[in-house]
Amino acid sequence: MSKRLQDYLIDFINLPNGEIFIVRDECNTLKRLKLILLALGQEVQLNNCEELICRKKI
């Protein structure tokens, strides 16, 4: 797992419940992040492989 992907996950984990998490990065990184967040039970939206949006829910 890349350092950048780890940093995104740490940022997501530290987010308060209900907050919106938005990431803009390269397509492959966003796809990997999407799979991880889906595995954590989150609803994820990937827009044109340019932007990932997720509202944190516990």
FIKOLZA-1660 file (N, C-alpha, C; in steps of 0.1 Angstrom, whole numbers, plus 5000, padded with zeros to 4 digits):
% residues 58
   i   px   py   pz ch aa at
   1 5009 4988 5000  A  M  N
   1 5000 5000 5000  A  M CA
   1 5009 5012 5000  A  M  C
   2 5006 5022 4991  A  S  N
   2 5014 5034 4990  A  S CA
   2 5012 5043 5002  A  S  C
   3 5022 5051 5005  A  K  N
   3 5022 5061 5016  A  K CA
   3 5010 5070 5014  A  K  C
   4 5007 5074 5002  A  R  N
   4 4996 5084 4999  A  R CA
   4 4983 5077 5003  A  R  C
   5 4981 5065 4999  A  L  N
   5 4969 5057 5002  A  L CA
   5 4967 5056 5017  A  L  C
   6 4978 5053 5024  A  Q  N
   6 4978 5052 5039  A  Q CA
   6 4974 5065 5045  A  Q  C
   7 4979 5076 5040  A  D  N
   7 4976 5089 5045  A  D CA
   7 4961 5092 5043  A  D  C
   8 4955 5089 5031  A  Y  N
   8 4941 5091 5029  A  Y CA
   8 4933 5083 5039  A  Y  C
   9 4937 5070 5042  A  L  N
   9 4929 5062 5051  A  L CA
   9 4930 5068 5065  A  L  C
  10 4941 5073 5069  A  I  N
  10 4943 5079 5082  A  I CA
  10 4934 5091 5083  A  I  C
  11 4934 5099 5073  A  D  N
  11 4925 5111 5073  A  D CA
  11 4911 5107 5074  A  D  C
  12 4907 5096 5067  A  F  N
  12 4893 5092 5068  A  F CA
  12 4889 5087 5081  A  F  C
  13 4898 5079 5087  A  I  N
  13 4896 5073 5101  A  I CA
  13 4894 5085 5111  A  I  C
  14 4902 5095 5110  A  N  N
  14 4902 5106 5119  A  N CA
  14 4890 5116 5117  A  N  C
  15 4883 5114 5106  A  L  N
  15 4871 5122 5103  A  L CA
  15 4859 5119 5113  A  L  C
  16 4852 5130 5118  A  P  N
  16 4840 5127 5126  A  P CA
  16 4830 5120 5118  A  P  C
  17 4821 5112 5124  A  N  N
  17 4810 5105 5118  A  N CA
  17 4801 5115 5111  A  N  C
  18 4797 5112 5099  A  G  N
  18 4788 5121 5091  A  G CA
  18 4795 5131 5083  A  G  C
  19 4808 5133 5084  A  E  N
  19 4815 5143 5076  A  E CA
  19 4817 5137 5062  A  E  C
  20 4819 5146 5052  A  I  N
  20 4821 5142 5039  A  I CA
  20 4836 5142 5036  A  I  C
  21 4841 5132 5030  A  F  N
  21 4855 5129 5026  A  F CA
  21 4856 5130 5011  A  F  C
  22 4864 5140 5006  A  I  N
  22 4866 5142 4992  A  I CA
  22 4881 5141 4989  A  I  C
  23 4884 5132 4979  A  V  N
  23 4898 5130 4975  A  V CA
  23 4899 5132 4960  A  V  C
  24 4909 5140 4955  A  R  N
  24 4912 5142 4941  A  R CA
  24 4926 5137 4939  A  R  C
  25 4927 5127 4930  A  D  N
  25 4940 5120 4928  A  D CA
  25 4940 5113 4915  A  D  C
  26 4950 5105 4912  A  E  N
  26 4951 5097 4900  A  E CA
  26 4941 5086 4901  A  E  C
  27 4936 5081 4890  A  C  N
  27 4925 5071 4889  A  C CA
  27 4928 5059 4896  A  C  C
  28 4940 5053 4895  A  N  N
  28 4944 5040 4902  A  N CA
  28 4943 5042 4917  A  N  C
  29 4948 5053 4922  A  T  N
  29 4947 5055 4937  A  T CA
  29 4933 5056 4941  A  T  C
  30 4925 5063 4934  A  L  N
  30 4910 5065 4937  A  L CA
  30 4903 5051 4937  A  L  C
  31 4906 5043 4927  A  K  N
  31 4900 5030 4926  A  K CA
  31 4904 5021 4938  A  K  C
  32 4916 5021 4942  A  R  N
  32 4921 5013 4954  A  R CA
  32 4914 5018 4966  A  R  C
  33 4914 5032 4968  A  L  N
  33 4907 5037 4980  A  L CA
  33 4892 5034 4980  A  L  C
  34 4886 5034 4969  A  K  N
  34 4872 5031 4968  A  K CA
  34 4869 5016 4973  A  K  C
  35 4878 5007 4968  A  L  N
  35 4876 4993 4972  A  L CA
  35 4878 4991 4987  A  L  C
  36 4888 4998 4993  A  I  N
  36 4890 4997 5007  A  I CA
  36 4878 5003 5015  A  I  C
  37 4873 5015 5011  A  L  N
  37 4862 5021 5018  A  L CA
  37 4849 5013 5016  A  L  C
  38 4847 5006 5005  A  L  N
  38 4836 4998 5003  A  L CA
  38 4837 4986 5013  A  L  C
  39 4849 4980 5014  A  A  N
  39 4851 4969 5023  A  A CA
  39 4848 4973 5038  A  A  C
  40 4850 4986 5041  A  L  N
  40 4847 4991 5054  A  L CA
  40 4832 4995 5056  A  L  C
  41 4824 4992 5046  A  G  N
  41 4810 4994 5047  A  G CA
  41 4805 5008 5043  A  G  C
  42 4813 5016 5037  A  Q  N
  42 4810 5030 5033  A  Q CA
  42 4803 5030 5020  A  Q  C
  43 4795 5041 5018  A  E  N
  43 4790 5043 5004  A  E CA
  43 4799 5053 4997  A  E  C
  44 4804 5049 4986  A  V  N
  44 4814 5057 4979  A  V CA
  44 4810 5061 4965  A  V  C
  45 4813 5073 4961  A  Q  N
  45 4809 5078 4948  A  Q CA
  45 4823 5082 4941  A  Q  C
  46 4825 5076 4929  A  L  N
  46 4837 5079 4921  A  L CA
  46 4832 5087 4909  A  L  C
  47 4836 5099 4907  A  N  N
  47 4832 5108 4896  A  N CA
  47 4842 5109 4885  A  N  C
  48 4840 5102 4874  A  N  N
  48 4848 5103 4862  A  N CA
  48 4863 5099 4866  A  N  C
  49 4865 5091 4876  A  C  N
  49 4878 5087 4880  A  C CA
  49 4887 5099 4883  A  C  C
  50 4881 5110 4887  A  E  N
  50 4889 5122 4891  A  E CA
  50 4887 5126 4905  A  E  C
  51 4876 5122 4911  A  E  N
  51 4872 5126 4924  A  E CA
  51 4864 5115 4932  A  E  C
  52 4868 5112 4944  A  L  N
  52 4861 5103 4952  A  L CA
  52 4854 5110 4963  A  L  C
  53 4841 5107 4966  A  I  N
  53 4833 5113 4976  A  I CA
  53 4827 5103 4985  A  I  C
  54 4828 5104 4998  A  C  N
  54 4823 5095 5007  A  C CA
  54 4819 5102 5020  A  C  C
  55 4807 5099 5025  A  R  N
  55 4802 5104 5038  A  R CA
  55 4805 5093 5048  A  R  C
  56 4813 5097 5058  A  K  N
  56 4817 5087 5068  A  K CA
  56 4805 5083 5076  A  K  C
  57 4802 5070 5077  A  K  N
  57 4792 5065 5086  A  K CA
  57 4797 5053 5094  A  K  C
  58 4794 5053 5106  A  I  N
  58 4798 5042 5115  A  I CA
  58 4787 5032 5117  A  I  C
% end
